[in-house]
Amino acid sequence: MLSTIQTERSITLPRQGGNLENVATSRNLLFIGANGSGKTRLGAWLEMKSPERAKVLRISAQKSLSMPDTTTPISIELAERNLLFGSPTENTNKSFHRWQNKPATAFLNDYEKLMVYLFSDETEENAKYKVAQRSATSKIEPSLTKLDRVKQAWERVLPHRELVIGGLRIQTQVRGDATKLYNSSEMSDGERVIFYLLGQCLAAPKDGIVVIDEPELHLHKSVQAPLWAEVEKLRPDCLFVYLTHDVDFAVAQEGAQRVWLKSFDGSSWDWEIVADNQNLPEDLLIEVLGSRKPVVFVEGVNGSHDVSLYREILTDFLVIPRGSCDQVIQSVKALRGSPQLHHLQVFGLIDRDRRPQLEISFLERDGIFTLAVAEVENLFCTEEVLRLVSTRLARDPTSDFQAIVHHVFRQLSSELEKQISLRTVAEIKFLLNNFDASAKGAAGLASALHRLTQGIDVPALYASFEAEFRDVISSRDYRLLLGLYNRKSLPTQICAALGLKQGELAELVIRLARTSERPSVLAAIKPYLGPFADMVT
């Protein structure tokens, strides 16, 4: 009989310097860490060396899913020892018998032992029921065996399938269709791993600690959350410790306490319990914590040309798209402003997008850098990139560039008034942010607004920006134009001048960046990354 749910559990975790820390928790633990942060070795330590090791069951990421078609039961005591300790006759020296003295790296091959254990439990319970029924004066309902519980939970996770148990073997069929019966060895990896995980967790010691390394392995994302919900329901007495770097799995474990596994130096771990952060989406926080690289938030969405380009040229960074520039700014400030996470290397990279220099300077203080071009799309249109593309297409780069310059300046001239107006609007919006929010009362607020608007000389602003645009046009300074001209369709417009179809320029640049041409693409774009370029190699 399994014990009832525990309101608070205790687990000892290793600290740096060989120190131990006792953690009391009413929630399961989810360790998030990058590759190399010591997740697997922490699991091995919990099983082999922790003060609670006698009640720890660890499910390794490195395991065989070879499921036998038939099984022979043995004494339940022998079967349990064989499964948990690797030997039917010993309940000590687990490191040797179960892990071949390599608890962190050995390949675990215990599926047959699990099957023997489950069928031995079934045989034992059936024998007990038979004895009890003989001496009873009325019919006794048989208790659920571990195999019954596995079958019920397995079928709740996979409702379109059902397990057929009998004759010391397990078969599977499409629910309600006995004509499509297949043996356990023919089950899919997902079907077998679900059975394995359910069975293993039922074998854990009473009030135990179940450590699962890479709990998402071999599981489709759609069944991960339902499966582990079923497992936790089967063993409410146990504390579950999940070790993962999978963002989707971590986010799905809504009730678990997050623990950030920062690093492992070969003998000790640096970890920290993650406080809830209301300013950041949980998936974003977990993605950041699961990376060893410094983080750069950018505008755009996954799959877009600009984000794809960033990921190819900023290979030393974890590039995370955040949609709008406001979201980029908010994300950087939230992470840098967190007392727990402020030491992370986090930056933002946004379009210039008509920003005044004063605003650009303010943003840089917070680690948010502005491109030297008006929009990220203009990175595909720099002289250096265009000459590189033309050369790789075996064309005349000088002739192509001249044709593109002619087209772009003509296009800007055709919508000059619109561009000047938009630039003026952006400046007015920035100046309106200086409204005195400390003003009080209707009269005070009206006075503050009047003073602010009186100081905004719209004709002067418009004239200033008009002069700036006309200077660029008259000087034919293409580089300055890219810093002023907001036109997202620019890369598409100039494709024809390079003999390309619409939309092919950006795709070609990204393809080049994925080849040995990456250094050339980076060199062509780096001068336009603003001060952020100093951090790019």
Secondary structure by P-SEA (a helix, b strand, c coil): cccccccbbbbbbbcccbbbbbbbbcbbbbbbbcccccaaaaaaaaaccccccccbbbbbcccccccccbbbbccaaaaaaaaaccccccccccccccccccccccccccaaaaaaaaaaaaaaaaaaaaaaaaaccccccccccaaaaaaaaaaaacccbbbbbcccccccccccccccccccccccaaaaaaaaaaaaaaaccccbbbbbccccccccccaaaaaaaaaaaacccbbbbbbcccaaaaaacccbbbbbbccccccbbbbbbbcccccccaaaaaaaaacccbbbbbccccccaaaaaaaaaaccccccccccaaaaaaaaaaaaacccccccccbbbbbcccccaaaaaaaaaacbbbbcccccccccccaaaaaaaaaaacccaaaaaaaaaaaaaaaaaaaaaaaaaaaaaaaaaaaacccccccccaaaaaaaaaaaaaaccaaaaaaaaaaaaaaaaaacaaaaaaacccccccccccccccccccaaaaaaaaaaaaccaaaaaaaaccccccccccccc
